[in-house]
């Protein structure tokens, strides 16, 4: 039986809420070291591409339980500000429990309705979350609104688009969540008034970097 968009949305949100407490252990903890460094080389590559600097204001959209938090804070320092935003309440609850720094603001909201002010962020991250946006165009337009002129917009995964889509097919809760093909992504960015500067889609690494 075909599910409605609302049923798909609710099932996806429930999946992420149910997974919140174990998410970092499942996907990022190295079983040999016990530290959250399974993708250390991938994160090093990702952050080598991005122009984060002390004092930046960053939106981590679809942040989950906050795997990016330590790496972002290291770069923006105490002078910067980090918004952690997710629509799954338990993801934010887990994130808040792990990260106590005073320059983090936690927000429970859908990215398409993210309540930040116009042109308030230097960088917008969509790490390992873009396929899960229910209305991708609306989400992009809203996130672009939040981004400052000259700011950087990033979509990234540690797998190719083909690999991401194949992985999601194996899970009923997210089986409808697709990473669009390159031509569709370029069209989405264009409609959101974002200019793509880099588009990488290769085994083990996917990254789009754009400017407003």
C-alpha positions in Angstrom: 0.0 0.0 0.0 1.3 3.4 -0.9 1.9 5.8 2.0 1.1 9.4 2.0 3.7 12.1 2.2 2.6 12.8 5.8 2.9 9.1 6.7 6.4 9.0 5.2 7.4 12.1 7.1 6.2 10.7 10.4 7.9 7.4 9.9 11.2 9.0 9.0 11.0 11.3 12.0 10.2 8.4 14.3 13.1 6.4 12.9 15.6 9.2 13.7 14.1 9.8 17.2 14.4 6.1 17.9 18.0 6.0 16.7 19.2 9.2 18.5 20.9 7.6 21.5 22.9 5.1 19.4 23.5 7.2 16.3 27.1 8.3 16.9 28.1 4.8 18.1 26.5 3.1 15.1 28.0 5.3 12.4 31.0 7.1 13.8 32.7 5.3 16.7 35.8 3.3 15.7 35.5 -0.1 17.3 39.2 -0.4 17.7 39.9 2.9 19.5 36.5 3.6 21.0 36.7 7.1 19.7 34.4 8.9 17.2 37.0 8.7 14.5 35.8 6.1 12.0 35.7 8.7 9.3 38.6 10.9 10.5 40.2 11.0 7.1 36.9 11.9 5.4 36.3 14.7 7.9 39.8 16.0 7.4 39.2 16.1 3.7 35.8 17.8 4.2 37.1 20.5 6.5 40.1 21.1 4.3 37.7 22.2 1.6 35.7 24.6 3.7 36.6 28.2 4.7 35.6 28.1 8.4 37.3 30.6 10.6 37.2 32.1 14.0 34.1 34.2 14.6 32.0 32.5 12.0 28.3 31.8 12.5 27.4 28.3 11.3 24.1 26.5 10.8 24.4 22.7 11.1 21.1 21.8 9.4 19.9 18.3 10.0 22.5 18.0 12.7 21.4 14.8 14.4 23.2 14.1 17.6 26.0 16.5 16.7 28.9 14.7 15.1 30.2 17.9 13.5 30.0 20.0 16.7 33.6 19.5 18.0 35.1 20.0 14.6 33.1 23.2 13.9 33.8 24.7 17.3 37.5 24.0 17.0 37.5 26.2 13.9 35.1 29.0 14.8 36.5 29.2 18.4 34.6 30.8 21.2 34.2 33.9 19.1 31.8 32.1 16.7 28.3 30.8 17.0 26.9 27.4 16.1 23.2 26.6 15.5 22.4 22.9 15.8 19.0 22.3 14.1 17.1 19.1 13.6 13.4 18.2 13.5 13.9 15.0 15.6 13.5 16.1 19.2 15.5 13.2 20.6 18.4 14.0 18.3 18.5 17.5 19.7 18.1 16.2 23.3 21.0 13.8 22.8 23.1 16.5 21.1 22.4 19.0 23.9 23.5 16.4 26.5 26.8 15.8 24.8 27.7 19.4 24.0 27.6 22.0 26.7 29.5 24.9 25.1 27.9 28.3 25.6 28.2 29.3 21.9 25.8 26.6 20.7 22.1 27.2 20.1 19.8 24.2 19.8 16.7 24.4 17.6 14.0 21.8 17.0 12.5 22.6 13.6 12.2 21.3 10.0 14.9 22.8 7.8 12.2 24.2 5.5 10.9 26.3 8.4 14.3 27.0 10.2 13.5 30.2 12.1 16.8 32.0 11.8 17.0 35.6 10.6 17.8 36.5 7.0 21.5 36.4 6.1 22.5 35.5 9.6 25.0 32.7 8.9 28.4 32.5 7.2 28.2 28.8 6.5 25.3 26.4 6.2 26.1 22.7 6.5 23.9 19.9 5.3 25.9 16.9 6.3 24.6 13.4 5.8 21.0 14.7 5.8 19.9 16.1 2.4 18.1 13.1 1.1 15.8 13.2 4.2 14.5 16.7 3.5 10.8 16.2 2.6 10.6 19.3 0.4 14.1 19.8 -0.9 13.4 22.9 -2.9 11.6 24.7 -0.1 14.4 23.6 2.3 17.1 25.0 0.0 15.3 28.3 -0.5 14.9 28.8 3.2 18.5 27.8 4.0 19.7 30.2 1.2 17.7 32.9 2.9 19.6 32.4 6.1 23.0 32.4 4.4 24.9 35.7 4.2 25.9 37.2 0.8 29.2 35.6 0.0 28.5 32.8 2.5 29.2 29.1 1.9 26.6 26.3 1.5 27.7 22.7 1.8 26.0 19.4 1.1 28.2 16.4 2.0 28.1 12.6 2.5 30.8 10.0 3.0 29.5 7.9 0.2 28.6 8.5 -3.5 25.1 9.5 -4.5 24.7 6.0 -5.9 25.9 4.4 -2.7 23.6 6.6 -0.5 20.5 5.8 -2.6 21.3 2.1 -2.5 21.8 2.2 1.2 18.5 4.0 1.8 16.6 1.4 -0.2 17.4 -1.2 2.4 15.6 0.7 5.2 11.8 1.1 5.0 11.8 4.3 7.1 14.0 6.1 4.6 13.5 4.1 1.5 12.0 7.1 -0.3 14.8 9.4 0.6 17.0 10.0 -2.4 20.0 12.1 -3.2 19.0 13.7 -6.6 21.2 13.2 -9.7 23.7 15.9 -10.5 21.5 17.8 -13.0 18.6 17.9 -10.5 20.9 19.1 -7.7 22.4 21.8 -9.9 18.8 23.0 -10.8 17.9 23.1 -7.1 21.0 25.2 -6.2 20.3 27.6 -9.1 16.6 28.1 -8.0 17.9 28.8 -4.5 20.3 31.5 -5.9 23.4 29.5 -5.0 26.4 29.2 -7.3 28.1 25.8 -7.2 31.9 26.1 -7.0 32.7 22.4 -6.4 30.8 19.2 -7.1 32.4 15.9 -6.0 30.6 12.6 -6.4 32.9 9.6 -6.1 33.0 6.3 -4.1 33.2 7.2 -0.4 32.8 11.0 -0.8 30.2 13.4 -2.0 30.4 17.2 -1.6 28.9 20.2 -3.1 30.3 23.6 -2.1 28.3 26.7 -3.3 28.4 30.4 -2.7 25.5 32.9 -2.4 
